[in-house]
Amino acid sequence: MSTNPITPVLSAPVDHRPAVTVLSGFSPGAVQAAARALLIADEDLLAVRHDIGAIRDGVVHRTVESATAVLEQVAVELRHGCVSCTLREDVLPTLVRLARTRPGTDLLLVLPPTLEPEAVAAACAHCLVDGAPVTAAVRFDSYVTVVDADRFLGDLASTDDLRHRDLHAAEDDHRAVATVVAHQVEFCDTVILWNRPATDRRETHRLGALVSRLAPWAVQVLVGPSPTLDCTALAAGVRRTGRHDPERPGMLGRALEGRQIAVHAPDAGDGVGSVLFRTRRPFHPVRLHGALEKLAEHALRGRGQLWIASRPDEVIAFESAGGSASLGSLGHWLAALPVDRWTETSDQRRLAADLDWDPYYGDRQTALAFIGLHLDHTWITGLLDACLLTYDELADGFDAWRELPDPFTGQL
């Protein structure tokens, strides 16, 4: 009689690094209230805050506190007054120092209103503290954004720049309020919908729908409309969730890795809609240039990647918010690179390209999303279709496309 040996089950190693929850949001009052609630729910939790109101003078003020005490409150002078210096010279070193001196204590990193969470993730990926990666000392558990029901739509629709509200971090900081607000929501994995007892329930529902179009990958946690707040329940919804994916690309690089950039839901009955537009055909540069401003004015938010016939080698990033549009470079299409350079890109991007490779265009394709209120799906798709190369223009081939007049020269 034979017996089967019992195969031991190996458990995953225990991660003893302190968990960091990154809390962002454009409404300081709502963010601070959420932070306070999380501290009350866990007396061992420490919150790290940086006031960058004087950053243009090269000074930031750091505070470290628990629910019951202020442990640190110091002014930090920077070599250069900029956000990246603040992250590199003080924010990340403070997290590492606290992790070493208070092992087992989780941390709550409360960002200033204009600091975008993606900047924190980028700094963590490239900066060393005492010669070691930041993630050797701490684990970034979740990126959480607080959305204030009373302010969010107004800020997302605003045409203000940060300098109009004296919130710019530097003289060359020309970011739009709407862009910062959109970036905070899009990069997060958890959204706290912060309501007040007087907030209209229909507006709360519409807010949730809008947030779900902006970040369909994020978990929503609703606060309100009760006059009392269950701090323990809030903490359970946002802390130690493990939702952050450190391999996730930034918003504008998602389509290149085959990831979702939006859901196609032109109107779900609440006035909130999102339109997803994909095509293999390239855009005519002149016709597209004339359409982008109209699209930016029609939608609260636009984002994605373009391929333009006059620039057949370049992946063009597109985003719009606050009524204006901007373009940037995402590098080269794989089809335009020698095969031996493909390893310079991520495994996920190469896999996505392989699964959707076109014999003629390669991985070249446009993927755009437009999000807003009462979107005209037919008008948006019709306008974009009219900007594509015609069949006669397609027949001219790549060499002829490169010679097309390009009004984007100097903008990329």
N, C-alpha and C positions, 0 to 999 in steps of 0.2 A: 504494500500500500504506500503510495507516494503522497507527500504533502507539499503544498505550495508555500514557499517562504514568504514571510510578511515583509513587504517593502516599506522601509521607514519613510515617513512623509517629512520632508525638510521644510521647515517654516522659514519665511522670509526674515532676513536680519532686521532687528529692531532699529529704527532710525531715531537716534537720541538727539539729533539737532533740534534746537528750538524752532517752532513753526512761526513764520512771519505772515501776518495778514496785512496786505497793503490796502489802505482805505483812501479813496479819492472822491472828488465831487466838487462842483463849482459853487455850491451854496455853503458857505462856511458854517452857518448856524446848524443846518441839517447834519453836516459831517461831524461837527463837534458833539452834537447830541447823540449821534450813533456811536461815536467813540466812547462817550461817557457811559452809555448803556452797556457796551462790551466790557469796559473796565469794572463796572458794578457786578456784572455776571461772573467775573473771575478775579478774585482779589490778588492773584499772583501775576496777572497780565500786566505788562508794562507798555505804555504808549510813548512813542517817539514822535515829536513834532518839530518842524522847522518853520519859523516865521521868516519869510523872504521879503518882507516889506521894505527893508533897507538894502536889498541885494545889489542895487545899482551903485551903492556906496561901498560895496565889498564886505558887507556884514550880514550875517544871518543869526537868528536867535534860536537856540536849541533848548527844548524842554523834554525831560523824561519824567514820567509820572505814573503812579498807580492810581487805584480808585481812592486811596486815602492819603497819599503824600506826594509831594513834588521832590524827586530825587536829584534832578539837575535842572538848572536854569542859567544858561551861559550865553554870552555873545561870542560868535566865532568870526574871526577875520579871515577872509579868503584872499588868495593871491590874485585871483581874477573874479570879479563879481558876475558870475553866470550860473545858470542852473546845473550845467554839467560839472562845474567845479564843486558846487555844493554837494552833489551826489558823490563825487569821487573823493573829495577831501574830508567830508564830515558825515553824511548820511550813512553810507555803507560802512565806514570804519566804526561808527557808533553801534550799528547793529552787531558787527563782529565782536566789538569789545564787550557789549552786554551779554552776548552769547557765551563768552569765555568767563566772565566774572559772575554770571548768574545762570549757570547751566540748568537746563530743565524749565527755564522761564520763557514762555512764549512772548512774542513781541507784536505790537500793533503799530505799523508805520502809517502815520496820518499825514497825507500829503497836503501841501498848500493848494489853494484853489486852482492855480494856473499850471501846476506841475502835472504833466501827463504820465500815467502809469507805464506806458511803453518806454519812456525814457529811463525809468527805474530798471525795467527788465533788460534794456540794452546795456546800461551801466554794469549790471550784475554779470552780463555775459562777457564783458571785455575788461573790467577792472579787477586788479588784484589788491588785497589788503595784507600787508606783511608778507608779500610774495606768494600768497595762496588765493585761490578763487573765493569769492564771498560765500558761495554755496558749500564750501568745505565746513563753514561754521554754522550756517543757518539754512533752513529749508523754506522756500517761498511757497506757502500753502495755497493762498488764494488772493486774487486781485478783486477787490470789491469797490463798486462805485455807488455813491448815494445820489439818488435822483430826487430832487425836491419838487413835489407835485405843483407847488405854487409858482415855481420859477422856471422849470425846465423848458417848457415850450417857448416861452419868451426869449430865453437865452439861445435856444437852438435856431430860432428864426431871426435873431438879431443880426444887424449889419455892422455892429460895433467891432472895432479892433480892441485888443487889450489896452492899448494906450489911451483909448477914449475913456476908459474907466480907471486910468492910472494903475493898471495891473501888469504892465509890461515888465519883464525881467531884465531887459537891456534895451539900449537905444535902437538896436537893430531887430528887436522883437516885434514883428508886425503880424503876429498870429491873430486870427479872428476869434472872437468869443465863441461863435457857433462851431468853429473847427475844434477848439479845445474841448468843448462840451461833448461833441460827437466822439472825439478820440477817447475820452474818459470812459464812455459807455462801451464803445466797440472793443476795447482791449480787455475789459473785465470778464470774469467768469461768473460773477454774482452781482446782481443789482438790487439794492435796497430801495424800494419805492416808498419814499418818506411822505406820508400824508398827515394832515392835521384833522381834528374833529370837524372843522368847518368845510373841509374839502368836499366838493361835489362828487358823489359816487360815479356819475357818468364820466366826469373828467378823469377820475382815477382809472376807470376801465379804458378810456382812450389813451391815457398815459402808458398803461401797461402794454397796450397794443403797439404803440409807437416804439417803445423800448424793445419789444420783441422783434420788430422789423429791423431796428438798428443793430441788435445783438441777439439773433435767434439762438445762439449757442450758450447764452447766459441763463442762469437760474435766477428767477425773481423772488424776492422776499418782501412781502407787503407789511408795512408798519402803519397802523391806524385802521379805522378812524376813532378807535377808543381813546378817551382822554388819559388812560394809563398805558404804560409800555411794559411788556413782558420782556425784561432784559435777558432772561435765561433762554427764552424761545428765540430771540433775535440772535444770540450767540450761537445757538445750535444750528441756525440756518446759514451762518456765514463763516464760522471758525472751524478749523481742523476738518475741512471737507475734502482736501486733496484735489481741488478742481483745477488748479493751475497746471498748464502743460508747458514746461520750459522749452519745448521744441517748437511751440506754435510760432509761426511767423507774424510779422506785423500785418495790419489790416490790408495794406496795399499789395502785400506779397502772397495773400491767401490763395488767390486764383491760380497762381503759378504752381502751387503745390496741390492743386486739385481740391482745395477746401472750399466750403460754402462761403459765399460773400453776401448772400441774402436769400430770402424765399420769394418766389414769384407769387405775389398776392396783391393784385392791383387795387382791390377794395374789398375788405372783409365785412362791410356793412357798418363800420364805425367811422368811416371817413379816412382812416389811416391806410395807406397802401405802399406797396413796394413793387417795383418793376425790374425784372432781370432780363438783360439783353445780351445775347451771345451770338457771335458770328465768326466765320472763318475768313470772310472777305475783308480786305483792308479798307480803311477810310481814305477818301480823297482829302488831302490836307486843307485845301481852301474851303471846301464845303463844311468840313468838320469845325474849322476855326470859327466860322460864322454861326454855328449851332450851339457851341458850348455855353455861351452866355445865356441864351434862351433856356437851356436845360437847367443851368444853375439857378435861374430865377424861378423856375417852375417847381423844383423839388427842394425840400429842406436839406437833403443830403444826397450827394452822389459820390460814387467810389468805384474803383476797379482798375482794369488794365486795358490799354488800347494798342492796336497795331495800325500804324499809319503808313500808307504806301510809299511816301517819300523817305521814310526811315525804316526800311524793311528788316534791319538788323537789331533795332532797339525795342525793348519792352518799355512802354510809356505808362507811368502811373497817372491816374486821374482822380481828383477829388474836388468836390464842391461843397460849400456850406456858407451861410450868411450871404447868399446871392452872388458869390464870386467863385470862379473855378481856378484850379492850379494844376500844372503838369510837372512831372518829375521823371527821372530815369530809374528803372529797375534792372538795368544791365542789358544783356543781350539774350535773344532767343537762342535756345540750344541749337536750332537748325542753322544759326549763323556762326556757330563756334566750331572749331576743330573738335573731333570726338575726344581727343586726349585732354581737353579742357572741361569736359562735362563734370568731372569729379570736383570741380571748384564749386558746384552747386550741391544742394541737399539731396539726399537719397530720395526723399519724398517728391521733390520736383522732378527728378529723372523718372521715377516710377509713374507719376501723373502724365508726363509727356509721352512715355512709352505706351500707356494705355489709350491715349487719345491722339496718336501721331497721324498726321495727314501726309499722304505720299507727295503732295506738291508743296504745301505750306509748312510742313513739319509741325512744330508746337505753336506756331503763330496763331493767335486768336484774340478776339476782343471779348471781355467779360465785364459788363457794367451793371451797377445797381443804382436805382433812384428810389428814394424814400421820402414820403411827405404826406400831405393832407389833400384829399380829393385829386389825386393824380389822374391825368388823362393818358391812360395806357396807349390808346390808339395814336394819339398825337406824338407821344414820346417815341414809340417804335417807328412810326412813319417818318419822323424827322431824322432819326438815326439811319434808317434804311436809305433815305435820300442822300445821305452823306457818303455811302459806300461807293466804291468804284463800280461803274457800269460794266456790262459784259464786254463791250468794245474796249474799254480802258483796261480791263483785266487781260485782254488778249495782247496788249502791248508788252507785257512782261516786266520783270524786275528792273531791268536797266532803264526802261522808259519811266517807270514809277519814280526812280531816284531823281529824275530831272524835273518832276512836277514842282511848280512854285510852292514854297513852304513858309507860310506866315508864322510858324512856330520857331523859326530860327531866332536864337537869342533868348528863348523862353525855357530851354531845356539845358 
